[in-house]
Amino acid sequence: MGNASAKAVEVKVSETPAPANTDKPKLKPCCACPETKRARDACIIEHGEENCGPLIEEHKACMRKMGFNI
């Protein structure tokens, strides 16, 4: 029942915060650029993806400006 040969494993957790990186997005992708996302999604639903190229590109540009690699 009691296993005398079992060893305790110690795990160290770093408490140091990651260095601030200005290039890292501050928002999740789902929350960034809501205006362009809304317009893009509405266009895709109503007209199909193939007919919404400019809105898709506008949203991609906004996401890149926010720091996302798209």
PDB file with one MODEL, atoms N, CA, C and O in Angstrom:
MODEL        1
ATOM      1  N   MET A   1       0.821  -1.172   0.000  1.00  0.00           N
ATOM      2  CA  MET A   1       0.000   0.000   0.000  1.00  0.00           C
ATOM      3  C   MET A   1       0.871   1.243   0.000  1.00  0.00           C
ATOM      4  O   MET A   1       0.861   1.985  -0.982  1.00  0.00           O
ATOM      5  N   GLY A   2       1.625   1.501   1.060  1.00  0.00           N
ATOM      6  CA  GLY A   2       2.524   2.646   1.077  1.00  0.00           C
ATOM      7  C   GLY A   2       3.778   2.314   0.310  1.00  0.00           C
ATOM      8  O   GLY A   2       4.462   1.347   0.645  1.00  0.00           O
ATOM      9  N   ASN A   3       4.092   3.063  -0.678  1.00  0.00           N
ATOM     10  CA  ASN A   3       5.255   2.794  -1.500  1.00  0.00           C
ATOM     11  C   ASN A   3       6.403   3.674  -1.031  1.00  0.00           C
ATOM     12  O   ASN A   3       6.407   4.877  -1.290  1.00  0.00           O
ATOM     13  N   ALA A   4       7.366   3.093  -0.352  1.00  0.00           N
ATOM     14  CA  ALA A   4       8.478   3.837   0.228  1.00  0.00           C
ATOM     15  C   ALA A   4       9.440   4.330  -0.845  1.00  0.00           C
ATOM     16  O   ALA A   4      10.226   5.240  -0.582  1.00  0.00           O
ATOM     17  N   SER A   5       9.404   3.762  -2.040  1.00  0.00           N
ATOM     18  CA  SER A   5      10.344   4.162  -3.077  1.00  0.00           C
ATOM     19  C   SER A   5       9.831   5.313  -3.941  1.00  0.00           C
ATOM     20  O   SER A   5      10.544   5.763  -4.838  1.00  0.00           O
ATOM     21  N   ALA A   6       8.612   5.800  -3.694  1.00  0.00           N
ATOM     22  CA  ALA A   6       8.069   6.912  -4.461  1.00  0.00           C
ATOM     23  C   ALA A   6       8.804   8.192  -4.089  1.00  0.00           C
ATOM     24  O   ALA A   6       9.051   8.450  -2.911  1.00  0.00           O
ATOM     25  N   LYS A   7       9.150   8.988  -5.083  1.00  0.00           N
ATOM     26  CA  LYS A   7       9.883  10.238  -4.858  1.00  0.00           C
ATOM     27  C   LYS A   7       8.981  11.421  -5.163  1.00  0.00           C
ATOM     28  O   LYS A   7       8.194  11.394  -6.109  1.00  0.00           O
ATOM     29  N   ALA A   8       9.107  12.455  -4.350  1.00  0.00           N
ATOM     30  CA  ALA A   8       8.361  13.686  -4.591  1.00  0.00           C
ATOM     31  C   ALA A   8       9.062  14.471  -5.692  1.00  0.00           C
ATOM     32  O   ALA A   8      10.290  14.546  -5.731  1.00  0.00           O
ATOM     33  N   VAL A   9       8.281  15.043  -6.569  1.00  0.00           N
ATOM     34  CA  VAL A   9       8.830  15.847  -7.658  1.00  0.00           C
ATOM     35  C   VAL A   9       8.480  17.300  -7.377  1.00  0.00           C
ATOM     36  O   VAL A   9       7.315  17.650  -7.184  1.00  0.00           O
ATOM     37  N   GLU A  10       9.509  18.139  -7.357  1.00  0.00           N
ATOM     38  CA  GLU A  10       9.294  19.561  -7.094  1.00  0.00           C
ATOM     39  C   GLU A  10       9.291  20.310  -8.417  1.00  0.00           C
ATOM     40  O   GLU A  10      10.187  20.133  -9.242  1.00  0.00           O
ATOM     41  N   VAL A  11       8.286  21.143  -8.614  1.00  0.00           N
ATOM     42  CA  VAL A  11       8.164  21.924  -9.840  1.00  0.00           C
ATOM     43  C   VAL A  11       8.283  23.390  -9.472  1.00  0.00           C
ATOM     44  O   VAL A  11       7.560  23.887  -8.609  1.00  0.00           O
ATOM     45  N   LYS A  12       9.201  24.074 -10.131  1.00  0.00           N
ATOM     46  CA  LYS A  12       9.370  25.504  -9.889  1.00  0.00           C
ATOM     47  C   LYS A  12       8.583  26.271 -10.935  1.00  0.00           C
ATOM     48  O   LYS A  12       8.646  25.967 -12.127  1.00  0.00           O
ATOM     49  N   VAL A  13       7.846  27.260 -10.480  1.00  0.00           N
ATOM     50  CA  VAL A  13       7.076  28.112 -11.372  1.00  0.00           C
ATOM     51  C   VAL A  13       7.693  29.494 -11.335  1.00  0.00           C
ATOM     52  O   VAL A  13       7.870  30.078 -10.266  1.00  0.00           O
ATOM     53  N   SER A  14       8.011  30.003 -12.478  1.00  0.00           N
ATOM     54  CA  SER A  14       8.618  31.324 -12.561  1.00  0.00           C
ATOM     55  C   SER A  14       7.577  32.388 -12.268  1.00  0.00           C
ATOM     56  O   SER A  14       6.521  32.416 -12.900  1.00  0.00           O
ATOM     57  N   GLU A  15       7.862  33.250 -11.332  1.00  0.00           N
ATOM     58  CA  GLU A  15       6.946  34.341 -10.977  1.00  0.00           C
ATOM     59  C   GLU A  15       7.270  35.612 -11.756  1.00  0.00           C
ATOM     60  O   GLU A  15       6.547  36.602 -11.651  1.00  0.00           O
ATOM     61  N   THR A  16       8.337  35.591 -12.526  1.00  0.00           N
ATOM     62  CA  THR A  16       8.752  36.764 -13.274  1.00  0.00           C
ATOM     63  C   THR A  16       7.843  36.965 -14.468  1.00  0.00           C
ATOM     64  O   THR A  16       7.681  36.048 -15.272  1.00  0.00           O
ATOM     65  N   PRO A  17       7.242  38.145 -14.608  1.00  0.00           N
ATOM     66  CA  PRO A  17       6.381  38.384 -15.767  1.00  0.00           C
ATOM     67  C   PRO A  17       7.207  38.446 -17.044  1.00  0.00           C
ATOM     68  O   PRO A  17       8.375  38.835 -17.031  1.00  0.00           O
ATOM     69  N   ALA A  18       6.588  38.063 -18.122  1.00  0.00           N
ATOM     70  CA  ALA A  18       7.256  38.119 -19.416  1.00  0.00           C
ATOM     71  C   ALA A  18       7.545  39.572 -19.768  1.00  0.00           C
ATOM     72  O   ALA A  18       6.755  40.458 -19.441  1.00  0.00           O
ATOM     73  N   PRO A  19       8.665  39.822 -20.431  1.00  0.00           N
ATOM     74  CA  PRO A  19       8.980  41.203 -20.801  1.00  0.00           C
ATOM     75  C   PRO A  19       7.928  41.773 -21.745  1.00  0.00           C
ATOM     76  O   PRO A  19       7.401  41.072 -22.609  1.00  0.00           O
ATOM     77  N   ALA A  20       7.637  43.039 -21.564  1.00  0.00           N
ATOM     78  CA  ALA A  20       6.633  43.691 -22.402  1.00  0.00           C
ATOM     79  C   ALA A  20       7.147  43.769 -23.831  1.00  0.00           C
ATOM     80  O   ALA A  20       8.271  44.208 -24.073  1.00  0.00           O
ATOM     81  N   ASN A  21       6.334  43.349 -24.755  1.00  0.00           N
ATOM     82  CA  ASN A  21       6.695  43.373 -26.168  1.00  0.00           C
ATOM     83  C   ASN A  21       5.658  44.221 -26.886  1.00  0.00           C
ATOM     84  O   ASN A  21       4.482  43.860 -26.934  1.00  0.00           O
ATOM     85  N   THR A  22       6.086  45.336 -27.440  1.00  0.00           N
ATOM     86  CA  THR A  22       5.143  46.248 -28.077  1.00  0.00           C
ATOM     87  C   THR A  22       4.558  45.659 -29.357  1.00  0.00           C
ATOM     88  O   THR A  22       3.513  46.118 -29.817  1.00  0.00           O
ATOM     89  N   ASP A  23       5.217  44.641 -29.949  1.00  0.00           N
ATOM     90  CA  ASP A  23       4.722  44.039 -31.173  1.00  0.00           C
ATOM     91  C   ASP A  23       3.642  42.998 -30.907  1.00  0.00           C
ATOM     92  O   ASP A  23       2.937  42.592 -31.830  1.00  0.00           O
ATOM     93  N   LYS A  24       3.503  42.567 -29.671  1.00  0.00           N
ATOM     94  CA  LYS A  24       2.536  41.526 -29.342  1.00  0.00           C
ATOM     95  C   LYS A  24       1.130  42.127 -29.255  1.00  0.00           C
ATOM     96  O   LYS A  24       0.938  43.168 -28.626  1.00  0.00           O
ATOM     97  N   PRO A  25       0.154  41.477 -29.879  1.00  0.00           N
ATOM     98  CA  PRO A  25      -1.219  41.982 -29.811  1.00  0.00           C
ATOM     99  C   PRO A  25      -1.724  42.027 -28.377  1.00  0.00           C
ATOM    100  O   PRO A  25      -1.421  41.147 -27.572  1.00  0.00           O
ATOM    101  N   LYS A  26      -2.497  43.063 -28.067  1.00  0.00           N
ATOM    102  CA  LYS A  26      -3.046  43.215 -26.733  1.00  0.00           C
ATOM    103  C   LYS A  26      -4.423  42.585 -26.630  1.00  0.00           C
ATOM    104  O   LYS A  26      -4.926  42.364 -25.529  1.00  0.00           O
ATOM    105  N   LEU A  27      -5.032  42.297 -27.766  1.00  0.00           N
ATOM    106  CA  LEU A  27      -6.369  41.707 -27.802  1.00  0.00           C
ATOM    107  C   LEU A  27      -6.299  40.307 -28.399  1.00  0.00           C
ATOM    108  O   LEU A  27      -5.326  39.943 -29.059  1.00  0.00           O
ATOM    109  N   LYS A  28      -7.338  39.543 -28.155  1.00  0.00           N
ATOM    110  CA  LYS A  28      -7.479  38.264 -28.834  1.00  0.00           C
ATOM    111  C   LYS A  28      -7.948  38.556 -30.255  1.00  0.00           C
ATOM    112  O   LYS A  28      -8.614  39.565 -30.486  1.00  0.00           O
ATOM    113  N   PRO A  29      -7.613  37.690 -31.209  1.00  0.00           N
ATOM    114  CA  PRO A  29      -8.033  37.939 -32.594  1.00  0.00           C
ATOM    115  C   PRO A  29      -9.538  38.140 -32.752  1.00  0.00           C
ATOM    116  O   PRO A  29      -9.981  38.901 -33.613  1.00  0.00           O
ATOM    117  N   CYS A  30     -10.310  37.465 -31.930  1.00  0.00           N
ATOM    118  CA  CYS A  30     -11.767  37.588 -32.051  1.00  0.00           C
ATOM    119  C   CYS A  30     -12.277  38.959 -31.622  1.00  0.00           C
ATOM    120  O   CYS A  30     -13.385  39.351 -31.990  1.00  0.00           O
ATOM    121  N   CYS A  31     -11.479  39.692 -30.847  1.00  0.00           N
ATOM    122  CA  CYS A  31     -11.928  40.980 -30.306  1.00  0.00           C
ATOM    123  C   CYS A  31     -11.327  42.179 -31.042  1.00  0.00           C
ATOM    124  O   CYS A  31     -11.753  43.316 -30.839  1.00  0.00           O
ATOM    125  N   ALA A  32     -10.353  41.922 -31.884  1.00  0.00           N
ATOM    126  CA  ALA A  32      -9.678  43.016 -32.597  1.00  0.00           C
ATOM    127  C   ALA A  32     -10.482  43.420 -33.828  1.00  0.00           C
ATOM    128  O   ALA A  32     -11.105  42.572 -34.468  1.00  0.00           O
ATOM    129  N   CYS A  33     -10.474  44.678 -34.155  1.00  0.00           N
ATOM    130  CA  CYS A  33     -11.090  45.223 -35.365  1.00  0.00           C
ATOM    131  C   CYS A  33     -12.562  44.841 -35.529  1.00  0.00           C
ATOM    132  O   CYS A  33     -12.937  44.281 -36.559  1.00  0.00           O
ATOM    133  N   PRO A  34     -13.392  45.133 -34.542  1.00  0.00           N
ATOM    134  CA  PRO A  34     -14.800  44.705 -34.637  1.00  0.00           C
ATOM    135  C   PRO A  34     -15.565  45.339 -35.801  1.00  0.00           C
ATOM    136  O   PRO A  34     -16.464  44.711 -36.359  1.00  0.00           O
ATOM    137  N   GLU A  35     -15.219  46.578 -36.173  1.00  0.00           N
ATOM    138  CA  GLU A  35     -15.947  47.240 -37.253  1.00  0.00           C
ATOM    139  C   GLU A  35     -15.700  46.558 -38.593  1.00  0.00           C
ATOM    140  O   GLU A  35     -16.640  46.259 -39.330  1.00  0.00           O
ATOM    141  N   THR A  36     -14.426  46.314 -38.902  1.00  0.00           N
ATOM    142  CA  THR A  36     -14.116  45.681 -40.184  1.00  0.00           C
ATOM    143  C   THR A  36     -14.553  44.225 -40.184  1.00  0.00           C
ATOM    144  O   THR A  36     -14.939  43.691 -41.224  1.00  0.00           O
ATOM    145  N   LYS A  37     -14.498  43.584 -39.034  1.00  0.00           N
ATOM    146  CA  LYS A  37     -14.932  42.191 -38.936  1.00  0.00           C
ATOM    147  C   LYS A  37     -16.431  42.079 -39.200  1.00  0.00           C
ATOM    148  O   LYS A  37     -16.875  41.192 -39.929  1.00  0.00           O
ATOM    149  N   ARG A  38     -17.202  42.975 -38.608  1.00  0.00           N
ATOM    150  CA  ARG A  38     -18.660  42.959 -38.771  1.00  0.00           C
ATOM    151  C   ARG A  38     -19.033  43.165 -40.240  1.00  0.00           C
ATOM    152  O   ARG A  38     -19.872  42.444 -40.780  1.00  0.00           O
ATOM    153  N   ALA A  39     -18.406  44.152 -40.883  1.00  0.00           N
ATOM    154  CA  ALA A  39     -18.702  44.437 -42.291  1.00  0.00           C
ATOM    155  C   ALA A  39     -18.290  43.268 -43.176  1.00  0.00           C
ATOM    156  O   ALA A  39     -19.024  42.886 -44.087  1.00  0.00           O
ATOM    157  N   ARG A  40     -17.120  42.701 -42.909  1.00  0.00           N
ATOM    158  CA  ARG A  40     -16.631  41.551 -43.688  1.00  0.00           C
ATOM    159  C   ARG A  40     -17.579  40.365 -43.554  1.00  0.00           C
ATOM    160  O   ARG A  40     -17.960  39.750 -44.550  1.00  0.00           O
ATOM    161  N   ASP A  41     -17.959  40.048 -42.316  1.00  0.00           N
ATOM    162  CA  ASP A  41     -18.833  38.895 -42.080  1.00  0.00           C
ATOM    163  C   ASP A  41     -20.206  39.077 -42.726  1.00  0.00           C
ATOM    164  O   ASP A  41     -20.746  38.139 -43.313  1.00  0.00           O
ATOM    165  N   ALA A  42     -20.769  40.278 -42.619  1.00  0.00           N
ATOM    166  CA  ALA A  42     -22.070  40.544 -43.222  1.00  0.00           C
ATOM    167  C   ALA A  42     -21.999  40.384 -44.743  1.00  0.00           C
ATOM    168  O   ALA A  42     -22.899  39.814 -45.359  1.00  0.00           O
ATOM    169  N   CYS A  43     -20.933  40.887 -45.329  1.00  0.00           N
ATOM    170  CA  CYS A  43     -20.767  40.775 -46.779  1.00  0.00           C
ATOM    171  C   CYS A  43     -20.659  39.315 -47.201  1.00  0.00           C
ATOM    172  O   CYS A  43     -21.280  38.898 -48.178  1.00  0.00           O
ATOM    173  N   ILE A  44     -19.871  38.543 -46.462  1.00  0.00           N
ATOM    174  CA  ILE A  44     -19.685  37.130 -46.805  1.00  0.00           C
ATOM    175  C   ILE A  44     -21.007  36.377 -46.709  1.00  0.00           C
ATOM    176  O   ILE A  44     -21.310  35.543 -47.562  1.00  0.00           O
ATOM    177  N   ILE A  45     -21.791  36.665 -45.681  1.00  0.00           N
ATOM    178  CA  ILE A  45     -23.078  35.986 -45.507  1.00  0.00           C
ATOM    179  C   ILE A  45     -24.041  36.352 -46.633  1.00  0.00           C
ATOM    180  O   ILE A  45     -24.740  35.487 -47.162  1.00  0.00           O
ATOM    181  N   GLU A  46     -24.078  37.636 -47.000  1.00  0.00           N
ATOM    182  CA  GLU A  46     -25.039  38.098 -48.006  1.00  0.00           C
ATOM    183  C   GLU A  46     -24.604  37.825 -49.434  1.00  0.00           C
ATOM    184  O   GLU A  46     -25.436  37.500 -50.281  1.00  0.00           O
ATOM    185  N   HIS A  47     -23.291  37.953 -49.718  1.00  0.00           N
ATOM    186  CA  HIS A  47     -22.834  37.921 -51.106  1.00  0.00           C
ATOM    187  C   HIS A  47     -21.845  36.808 -51.432  1.00  0.00           C
ATOM    188  O   HIS A  47     -21.545  36.577 -52.603  1.00  0.00           O
ATOM    189  N   GLY A  48     -21.336  36.116 -50.419  1.00  0.00           N
ATOM    190  CA  GLY A  48     -20.342  35.073 -50.658  1.00  0.00           C
ATOM    191  C   GLY A  48     -18.932  35.632 -50.584  1.00  0.00           C
ATOM    192  O   GLY A  48     -18.684  36.786 -50.933  1.00  0.00           O
ATOM    193  N   GLU A  49     -18.021  34.801 -50.129  1.00  0.00           N
ATOM    194  CA  GLU A  49     -16.636  35.225 -49.902  1.00  0.00           C
ATOM    195  C   GLU A  49     -15.973  35.781 -51.161  1.00  0.00           C
ATOM    196  O   GLU A  49     -15.220  36.753 -51.090  1.00  0.00           O
ATOM    197  N   GLU A  50     -16.248  35.176 -52.299  1.00  0.00           N
ATOM    198  CA  GLU A  50     -15.604  35.596 -53.545  1.00  0.00           C
ATOM    199  C   GLU A  50     -15.974  37.020 -53.965  1.00  0.00           C
ATOM    200  O   GLU A  50     -15.279  37.614 -54.789  1.00  0.00           O
ATOM    201  N   ASN A  51     -17.049  37.574 -53.417  1.00  0.00           N
ATOM    202  CA  ASN A  51     -17.491  38.921 -53.769  1.00  0.00           C
ATOM    203  C   ASN A  51     -17.133  39.978 -52.720  1.00  0.00           C
ATOM    204  O   ASN A  51     -17.583  41.120 -52.818  1.00  0.00           O
ATOM    205  N   CYS A  52     -16.339  39.614 -51.731  1.00  0.00           N
ATOM    206  CA  CYS A  52     -16.050  40.532 -50.626  1.00  0.00           C
ATOM    207  C   CYS A  52     -14.558  40.788 -50.436  1.00  0.00           C
ATOM    208  O   CYS A  52     -14.118  41.120 -49.335  1.00  0.00           O
ATOM    209  N   GLY A  53     -13.792  40.637 -51.493  1.00  0.00           N
ATOM    210  CA  GLY A  53     -12.341  40.797 -51.414  1.00  0.00           C
ATOM    211  C   GLY A  53     -11.879  42.087 -50.751  1.00  0.00           C
ATOM    212  O   GLY A  53     -11.025  42.028 -49.866  1.00  0.00           O
ATOM    213  N   PRO A  54     -12.405  43.257 -51.137  1.00  0.00           N
ATOM    214  CA  PRO A  54     -11.935  44.506 -50.523  1.00  0.00           C
ATOM    215  C   PRO A  54     -12.191  44.570 -49.012  1.00  0.00           C
ATOM    216  O   PRO A  54     -11.349  45.069 -48.265  1.00  0.00           O
ATOM    217  N   LEU A  55     -13.345  44.069 -48.559  1.00  0.00           N
ATOM    218  CA  LEU A  55     -13.627  44.086 -47.122  1.00  0.00           C
ATOM    219  C   LEU A  55     -12.748  43.096 -46.367  1.00  0.00           C
ATOM    220  O   LEU A  55     -12.336  43.355 -45.236  1.00  0.00           O
ATOM    221  N   ILE A  56     -12.464  41.960 -47.001  1.00  0.00           N
ATOM    222  CA  ILE A  56     -11.583  40.968 -46.384  1.00  0.00           C
ATOM    223  C   ILE A  56     -10.188  41.552 -46.243  1.00  0.00           C
ATOM    224  O   ILE A  56      -9.559  41.412 -45.194  1.00  0.00           O
ATOM    225  N   GLU A  57      -9.700  42.205 -47.293  1.00  0.00           N
ATOM    226  CA  GLU A  57      -8.368  42.801 -47.250  1.00  0.00           C
ATOM    227  C   GLU A  57      -8.298  43.946 -46.238  1.00  0.00           C
ATOM    228  O   GLU A  57      -7.279  44.125 -45.571  1.00  0.00           O
ATOM    229  N   GLU A  58      -9.370  44.715 -46.125  1.00  0.00           N
ATOM    230  CA  GLU A  58      -9.418  45.804 -45.148  1.00  0.00           C
ATOM    231  C   GLU A  58      -9.314  45.249 -43.725  1.00  0.00           C
ATOM    232  O   GLU A  58      -8.622  45.816 -42.880  1.00  0.00           O
ATOM    233  N   HIS A  59     -10.006  44.139 -43.469  1.00  0.00           N
ATOM    234  CA  HIS A  59      -9.952  43.526 -42.148  1.00  0.00           C
ATOM    235  C   HIS A  59      -8.558  42.959 -41.876  1.00  0.00           C
ATOM    236  O   HIS A  59      -8.047  43.084 -40.763  1.00  0.00           O
ATOM    237  N   LYS A  60      -7.948  42.344 -42.872  1.00  0.00           N
ATOM    238  CA  LYS A  60      -6.583  41.820 -42.714  1.00  0.00           C
ATOM    239  C   LYS A  60      -5.613  42.951 -42.388  1.00  0.00           C
ATOM    240  O   LYS A  60      -4.751  42.800 -41.522  1.00  0.00           O
ATOM    241  N   ALA A  61      -5.750  44.086 -43.081  1.00  0.00           N
ATOM    242  CA  ALA A  61      -4.875  45.232 -42.833  1.00  0.00           C
ATOM    243  C   ALA A  61      -5.051  45.743 -41.410  1.00  0.00           C
ATOM    244  O   ALA A  61      -4.070  46.079 -40.746  1.00  0.00           O
ATOM    245  N   CYS A  62      -6.283  45.804 -40.940  1.00  0.00           N
ATOM    246  CA  CYS A  62      -6.561  46.237 -39.568  1.00  0.00           C
ATOM    247  C   CYS A  62      -5.916  45.275 -38.584  1.00  0.00           C
ATOM    248  O   CYS A  62      -5.298  45.711 -37.614  1.00  0.00           O
ATOM    249  N   MET A  63      -6.049  43.981 -38.815  1.00  0.00           N
ATOM    250  CA  MET A  63      -5.464  42.978 -37.921  1.00  0.00           C
ATOM    251  C   MET A  63      -3.936  43.107 -37.880  1.00  0.00           C
ATOM    252  O   MET A  63      -3.324  42.991 -36.819  1.00  0.00           O
ATOM    253  N   ARG A  64      -3.334  43.346 -39.040  1.00  0.00           N
ATOM    254  CA  ARG A  64      -1.872  43.542 -39.069  1.00  0.00           C
ATOM    255  C   ARG A  64      -1.471  44.772 -38.277  1.00  0.00           C
ATOM    256  O   ARG A  64      -0.464  44.758 -37.570  1.00  0.00           O
ATOM    257  N   LYS A  65      -2.266  45.852 -38.392  1.00  0.00           N
ATOM    258  CA  LYS A  65      -1.998  47.068 -37.639  1.00  0.00           C
ATOM    259  C   LYS A  65      -2.080  46.830 -36.133  1.00  0.00           C
ATOM    260  O   LYS A  65      -1.384  47.481 -35.353  1.00  0.00           O
ATOM    261  N   MET A  66      -2.925  45.903 -35.738  1.00  0.00           N
ATOM    262  CA  MET A  66      -3.089  45.570 -34.320  1.00  0.00           C
ATOM    263  C   MET A  66      -2.004  44.614 -33.835  1.00  0.00           C
ATOM    264  O   MET A  66      -1.949  44.291 -32.648  1.00  0.00           O
ATOM    265  N   GLY A  67      -1.136  44.158 -34.749  1.00  0.00           N
ATOM    266  CA  GLY A  67      -0.006  43.323 -34.350  1.00  0.00           C
ATOM    267  C   GLY A  67      -0.148  41.839 -34.653  1.00  0.00           C
ATOM    268  O   GLY A  67       0.701  41.042 -34.253  1.00  0.00           O
ATOM    269  N   PHE A  68      -1.207  41.459 -35.351  1.00  0.00           N
ATOM    270  CA  PHE A  68      -1.396  40.055 -35.684  1.00  0.00           C
ATOM    271  C   PHE A  68      -0.686  39.741 -36.983  1.00  0.00           C
ATOM    272  O   PHE A  68      -0.648  40.566 -37.895  1.00  0.00           O
ATOM    273  N   ASN A  69      -0.120  38.541 -37.065  1.00  0.00           N
ATOM    274  CA  ASN A  69       0.612  38.108 -38.252  1.00  0.00           C
ATOM    275  C   ASN A  69      -0.355  37.361 -39.162  1.00  0.00           C
ATOM    276  O   ASN A  69      -0.563  36.156 -39.017  1.00  0.00           O
ATOM    277  N   ILE A  70      -0.942  38.100 -40.105  1.00  0.00           N
ATOM    278  CA  ILE A  70      -1.934  37.507 -41.005  1.00  0.00           C
ATOM    279  C   ILE A  70      -1.437  37.613 -42.425  1.00  0.00           C
ATOM    280  O   ILE A  70      -2.118  37.174 -43.351  1.00  0.00           O
TER     281      ILE A  70
ENDMDL
END
